[in-house]
Each structure stands twice: as structure tokens, then as C-alpha cells.
């Protein structure tokens, strides 16, 4: 009997350990993200903070810990484009080095990874060069998801759409299959604009929505519900249980309402962020090692709660 139980445990662990091998090339059917067999799949994980501010967490060991201890099946590498002393525009070689460490770590750990162009502004030419290079290098890996514009702030949907079409064209010249995430105006809240005028001529596109549960109440969920009814595939590529500032009190009740809603809709979601900033949504304390192996005493309340959600839901 003991041998049978051990065998079942090992099989279960092996399936969890080989998440991409099990699910393969992702695609979009209608509004649903599905695996290579056409079965609905929900990705749940965390975003690393801006690489230009917290580069110490951009390494394979952090990714390994997030997969093994937090049960992440996806991580998001937020490459800071304009902000911080080592941002992409000022130091592209350092930026790509940090980004690729996370990508390579995710591939090694057999989980999905979001390549996040973490900007609030249009940097078209720089983005075209970057996505051309990165899609040539990694486009054959089913692990890859591209996020072409983190959070448009004051750009119109027409501007965001035109920019995104340019970047999608570049990516698709090298990578015809992997999922591409497209932002929307007002920090990824105006998904109704994309639903009314979506990008045409390409497959496997999804549109990002970001929420901070203590600020963004049911009206945002209602807006997404309508966008889904209108046929717009949605991916929650950034979220937290705090205010939109990233600070304030952790509102567990409002966060749970969002979790329940996302699970009911089979929406994939990412929580912000793996960093040690002095703010509520930053999940780590200064005591946290740069290489994972964090004790609960190294985690802030947001980190403890995120880890609980991921360990419970990513089975």
C-alpha cells in the first residue's frame, strides 16, 4: 500500500513539475485560453518588480523557488523601460541580461513566462527592435508569452492599437503561435474600447486588465464581463489586494471577491510584485534572499496571502 501511495505522489509531482510539457502550445479559442489539446487552462503566478529597481531577484534560483514553493505555473518578468538607473532605454544590455535569466529559468523549470515591456509610454522603434530580437531567440519555445505594452496611461485606444499592431507584426514574423498580450488605456482598465474595435488579422491575442482590489470595485468586473460577452479574450497580467497606489491596507475581502470572480470565469492572473519596496503590495521584506528559499518571516502579508492562493489553486 505504501508503495502505491508513493507512486501516486510521484506521478502527481511529476505532472506538476512538467507543466509546459503537459499543456504545450497555448492558444485562444473564443475568449478562453486553452492548452494544446483544446482544454481550458488558467495560468496563475506572480510578477517580479521592475528589473531596473529590483534586479537582485532576476535569476534562475528565484524562478525555481516560485515554481517549487509557491506553485507558480507562470512568472512575469517586468523589464523597466524608462524608470530606474538601469532601465532598458539607458542600459539595454543589462536589461536583456536580467530578463533572459528569468526566461531561461522558466524554460528550465517548465513553466510559462511573460516577457513584459514594462512601460507607460509609446517607445515604438525601441520596442520593435527588442521584440524582433527576443522573438527570434525564444519564439520556438511554447513557454513564451509577450506583453507588448504594460500600462498605457493617457494614450488613446487608437494610439495603443496602432502601436500594438506594429509590434505584433514584428513578433509574428518570427513567432507565429505564442500568445501576445495587448494593453488598453487608463492603466489597462478601458477594455471596452478594445472590445468595440479589436485588432484584426491575427490569432492568439489577448487583452490585459489590471486591478487593485481596494480601489477597483465591481464596476471593473462588470466592464470585463461585458467585454467577454463581446468576444474579447482577457488576461489579468497585474493585480493585488491593495489600493491602486500599491499601498494602503490589504483589503482581503475585496481581493477574495476578485479571486472568486476570476476563477468562475477561468481568467488567468498575475499578482504584483516580487520586490522588497516599502509598500503593501511588495511581497518581500529586506531580509528575503535574492535566490528564493524565503521563510514566512521574509514575506509581507501580501506575499503570504498570494502564496496561499497559488498553493491552493495551482494543483
C-alpha positions as CSV (number, residue, x, y, z in Angstrom):
1,X,0.0,0.0,0.0
2,X,2.8,2.4,0.9
3,X,4.4,1.8,-2.5
4,X,1.1,2.6,-4.3
5,X,0.7,5.8,-2.3
6,X,4.3,6.8,-3.1
7,X,3.8,6.1,-6.7
8,X,0.7,8.3,-6.9
9,X,2.5,11.1,-5.1
10,X,5.4,10.9,-7.5
11,X,3.1,10.9,-10.5
12,X,1.3,13.9,-9.2
13,X,4.5,15.7,-8.5
14,X,5.9,14.9,-12.0
15,X,2.8,16.3,-13.7
16,X,3.1,19.5,-11.7
17,X,6.8,19.7,-12.4
18,X,6.3,19.3,-16.1
19,X,3.6,22.0,-16.6
20,X,4.5,23.2,-20.1
21,X,5.4,19.7,-21.2
22,X,1.9,18.7,-20.1
23,X,0.0,21.7,-21.7
24,X,2.2,22.6,-24.6
25,X,1.5,25.3,-27.1
26,X,-1.2,27.6,-25.8
27,X,-3.8,29.3,-28.0
28,X,-7.0,31.3,-27.7
29,X,-10.4,29.8,-28.6
30,X,-13.1,32.4,-28.4
31,X,-12.3,34.2,-25.2
32,X,-10.7,31.2,-23.5
33,X,-7.0,30.4,-23.1
34,X,-6.6,26.7,-23.9
35,X,-3.7,24.2,-24.0
36,X,-2.5,22.2,-27.0
37,X,-5.4,19.7,-26.5
38,X,-8.0,22.5,-26.5
39,X,-8.7,22.2,-22.8
40,X,-9.2,25.4,-20.8
41,X,-6.2,26.4,-18.9
42,X,-5.7,29.0,-16.1
43,X,-2.3,30.5,-15.5
44,X,-1.7,31.8,-12.0
45,X,1.6,33.4,-10.9
46,X,3.5,36.5,-9.8
47,X,5.2,39.4,-11.4
48,X,8.7,40.3,-10.5
49,X,9.0,44.0,-9.7
50,X,10.7,46.4,-12.2
51,X,14.1,44.8,-13.2
52,X,15.7,48.3,-13.1
53,X,14.8,48.6,-9.4
54,X,15.0,45.1,-8.0
55,X,17.4,43.3,-10.3
56,X,18.6,41.0,-7.5
57,X,15.5,38.8,-7.9
58,X,16.0,38.3,-11.7
59,X,17.7,35.0,-11.6
60,X,17.0,31.3,-12.1
61,X,17.0,30.4,-8.4
62,X,14.2,32.9,-7.7
63,X,12.1,31.4,-10.5
64,X,12.9,27.9,-9.2
65,X,11.6,28.8,-5.7
66,X,8.5,30.5,-7.1
67,X,7.7,27.3,-9.0
68,X,8.6,24.8,-6.3
69,X,7.4,26.6,-3.1
70,X,4.7,29.0,-4.4
71,X,3.4,26.6,-7.1
72,X,3.6,29.3,-9.8
73,X,2.8,28.0,-13.3
74,X,3.8,31.3,-14.8
75,X,6.0,34.2,-13.9
76,X,6.1,37.7,-15.3
77,X,9.4,39.5,-16.0
78,X,8.7,43.2,-15.8
79,X,11.5,44.8,-17.8
80,X,11.5,48.5,-16.8
81,X,11.8,50.6,-20.0
82,X,12.1,54.2,-18.7
83,X,12.3,54.1,-14.9
84,X,15.3,53.3,-12.6
85,X,19.0,53.6,-13.0
86,X,19.4,50.6,-15.2
87,X,16.3,50.9,-17.4
88,X,16.1,49.5,-20.9
89,X,16.5,52.8,-22.7
90,X,19.7,53.6,-20.8
91,X,21.2,50.2,-20.4
92,X,19.7,47.7,-22.8
93,X,22.4,45.0,-22.4
94,X,21.9,44.8,-18.6
95,X,18.2,44.8,-19.1
96,X,18.2,41.9,-21.5
97,X,20.7,40.0,-19.3
98,X,18.3,40.2,-16.3
99,X,15.2,39.4,-18.5
100,X,16.8,36.4,-20.1
101,X,17.8,35.0,-16.7
102,X,14.1,34.8,-15.8
103,X,13.1,33.5,-19.2
104,X,15.8,30.8,-19.1
105,X,14.8,29.9,-15.6
106,X,11.2,29.5,-16.6
107,X,12.1,27.3,-19.5
108,X,14.3,25.2,-17.2
109,X,11.5,24.9,-14.6
110,X,9.0,24.1,-17.4
111,X,6.6,26.9,-16.6
112,X,5.3,29.8,-18.7
113,X,6.9,33.3,-18.7
114,X,5.5,36.7,-19.7
115,X,8.0,39.0,-21.3
116,X,6.6,42.3,-20.1
117,X,7.6,45.6,-21.9
118,X,7.0,47.4,-18.6
119,X,6.3,51.0,-19.9
120,X,3.6,53.6,-19.6
121,X,4.5,55.3,-22.9
122,X,4.9,54.5,-26.5
123,X,8.5,53.7,-27.5
124,X,7.8,52.2,-30.8
125,X,11.2,51.9,-32.5
126,X,12.9,50.6,-29.4
127,X,10.1,48.1,-28.8
128,X,10.3,46.9,-32.4
129,X,14.0,46.2,-32.2
130,X,13.6,44.4,-28.8
131,X,10.7,42.2,-29.8
132,X,12.3,41.3,-33.1
133,X,15.4,40.1,-31.2
134,X,13.7,38.3,-28.4
135,X,11.1,36.6,-30.6
136,X,13.9,35.3,-32.9
137,X,15.7,33.9,-29.9
138,X,12.8,32.4,-27.9
139,X,9.9,32.1,-30.4
140,X,10.3,28.4,-30.7
141,X,9.6,27.8,-27.0
142,X,5.9,27.3,-26.1
143,X,6.7,28.8,-22.7
144,X,6.7,32.3,-24.1
145,X,4.0,35.0,-23.7
146,X,4.7,38.5,-24.9
147,X,3.2,41.6,-23.2
148,X,3.8,44.4,-25.6
149,X,2.7,47.4,-23.5
150,X,2.4,47.1,-19.8
151,X,0.1,50.0,-18.9
152,X,-0.9,52.7,-21.4
153,X,-1.8,55.7,-19.2
154,X,-3.0,58.7,-21.3
155,X,-2.7,57.2,-24.8
156,X,-6.0,56.8,-26.7
157,X,-7.0,53.3,-27.8
158,X,-6.3,54.4,-31.4
159,X,-2.7,55.1,-30.4
160,X,-2.3,51.9,-28.4
161,X,-3.9,49.8,-31.2
162,X,-1.6,51.3,-33.9
163,X,1.5,50.7,-31.7
164,X,0.4,47.2,-30.8
165,X,-0.2,46.2,-34.5
166,X,3.3,47.3,-35.3
167,X,4.8,45.2,-32.5
168,X,2.5,42.2,-33.3
169,X,3.7,42.3,-36.9
170,X,7.3,42.1,-35.8
171,X,6.7,39.2,-33.4
172,X,4.6,37.2,-35.8
173,X,7.4,37.5,-38.5
174,X,9.5,35.3,-36.1
175,X,6.9,33.5,-33.9
176,X,3.5,32.6,-35.5
177,X,2.0,31.0,-32.4
178,X,2.8,32.2,-28.9
179,X,0.3,34.3,-27.0
180,X,0.5,38.1,-27.3
181,X,-1.0,40.4,-24.6
182,X,-2.2,43.8,-25.6
183,X,-2.8,46.7,-23.2
184,X,-5.6,49.2,-23.0
185,X,-5.9,52.9,-22.0
186,X,-6.1,54.2,-18.4
187,X,-3.8,51.6,-16.9
188,X,-5.5,48.7,-18.6
189,X,-9.0,49.4,-17.4
190,X,-10.7,50.6,-20.6
191,X,-11.1,47.1,-22.1
192,X,-14.5,48.2,-23.5
193,X,-12.6,50.3,-26.1
194,X,-10.6,47.3,-27.3
195,X,-13.8,45.2,-27.4
196,X,-15.5,47.8,-29.6
197,X,-12.5,48.0,-32.0
198,X,-10.3,44.9,-31.6
199,X,-7.1,44.2,-33.6
200,X,-7.9,42.0,-36.6
201,X,-5.9,39.7,-38.8
202,X,-4.0,37.9,-36.1
203,X,-4.7,34.9,-33.8
204,X,-3.8,34.2,-30.2
205,X,-4.1,37.7,-29.0
206,X,-5.4,38.5,-25.5
207,X,-6.1,41.9,-23.9
208,X,-4.8,42.8,-20.4
209,X,-6.8,44.1,-17.5
210,X,-5.1,45.3,-14.3
211,X,-6.9,45.7,-10.9
212,X,-6.0,46.7,-7.4
213,X,-8.9,45.4,-5.4
214,X,-9.1,48.1,-2.7
215,X,-9.6,50.7,-5.4
216,X,-11.2,49.0,-8.4
217,X,-14.6,47.7,-7.3
218,X,-17.3,45.7,-9.1
219,X,-17.7,48.3,-11.9
220,X,-14.4,47.0,-13.4
221,X,-15.5,43.4,-13.2
222,X,-18.8,44.3,-14.8
223,X,-16.8,46.0,-17.6
224,X,-14.7,42.9,-18.2
225,X,-17.8,40.7,-18.1
226,X,-19.3,42.8,-20.9
227,X,-16.0,42.7,-22.9
228,X,-16.0,38.9,-22.6
229,X,-19.6,38.8,-23.9
230,X,-18.5,40.9,-26.8
231,X,-15.8,38.3,-27.6
232,X,-12.7,40.0,-26.2
233,X,-10.2,37.5,-24.6
234,X,-8.9,38.9,-21.3
235,X,-5.8,38.1,-19.3
236,X,-5.2,39.7,-15.8
237,X,-1.5,40.4,-16.1
238,X,-1.2,42.5,-13.0
239,X,-3.3,42.6,-9.8
240,X,-3.1,43.0,-6.0
241,X,-5.4,43.3,-3.0
242,X,-4.4,46.9,-2.2
243,X,-5.1,50.4,-3.5
244,X,-4.1,51.4,-7.0
245,X,-1.1,53.3,-5.5
246,X,0.3,49.9,-4.5
247,X,0.0,50.9,-0.8
248,X,-2.7,51.2,1.9
249,X,-4.4,48.5,3.8
250,X,-4.6,45.0,2.3
251,X,-8.3,44.5,1.6
252,X,-8.7,40.8,1.8
253,X,-12.4,40.8,1.3
254,X,-12.3,42.8,-1.9
255,X,-9.4,40.6,-3.1
256,X,-11.3,37.4,-2.4
257,X,-14.2,38.8,-4.5
258,X,-11.8,39.2,-7.4
259,X,-10.3,35.8,-6.9
260,X,-13.7,34.1,-6.9
261,X,-14.7,36.1,-10.0
262,X,-11.5,35.2,-11.9
263,X,-11.9,31.5,-11.0
264,X,-15.5,31.5,-12.1
265,X,-14.5,33.0,-15.5
266,X,-11.4,30.8,-15.9
267,X,-9.3,34.0,-16.2
268,X,-5.5,33.8,-15.9
269,X,-4.0,36.2,-13.3
270,X,-0.7,37.6,-12.1
271,X,-0.1,39.3,-8.7
272,X,2.3,42.2,-8.2
273,X,5.1,42.0,-7.1
274,X,8.3,40.2,-6.1
275,X,10.2,43.1,-4.6
276,X,11.2,44.5,-1.3
277,X,9.8,48.0,-1.6
278,X,8.3,49.8,1.4
279,X,4.7,49.4,0.1
280,X,1.9,47.0,0.8
281,X,1.8,45.1,-2.5
282,X,5.5,44.5,-2.5
283,X,5.6,40.9,-1.2
284,X,9.1,40.6,0.4
285,X,10.9,42.1,3.3
286,X,14.5,43.3,3.0
287,X,15.6,40.1,4.8
288,X,14.5,38.0,1.8
289,X,17.3,36.3,0.0
290,X,18.0,37.2,-3.7
291,X,17.8,33.5,-4.6
292,X,14.5,32.3,-3.1
293,X,14.3,29.9,-0.1
294,X,12.3,32.5,1.8
295,X,10.8,31.8,5.2
296,X,7.4,33.1,6.0
297,X,9.1,35.6,8.2
298,X,10.6,37.1,4.9
299,X,7.2,37.7,3.4
300,X,4.9,40.6,3.9
301,X,1.2,40.0,4.3
302,X,0.6,40.3,0.6
303,X,3.3,37.7,-0.1
304,X,1.9,35.3,2.4
305,X,-1.7,35.6,1.0
306,X,-0.5,35.3,-2.6
307,X,1.5,32.2,-1.8
308,X,-1.6,30.7,-0.1
309,X,-3.8,31.4,-3.1
310,X,-1.2,29.9,-5.5
311,X,-0.6,26.8,-3.4
312,X,-4.3,26.2,-3.1
313,X,-5.3,26.8,-6.7
314,X,-2.4,25.6,-8.8
315,X,-2.7,21.9,-8.0
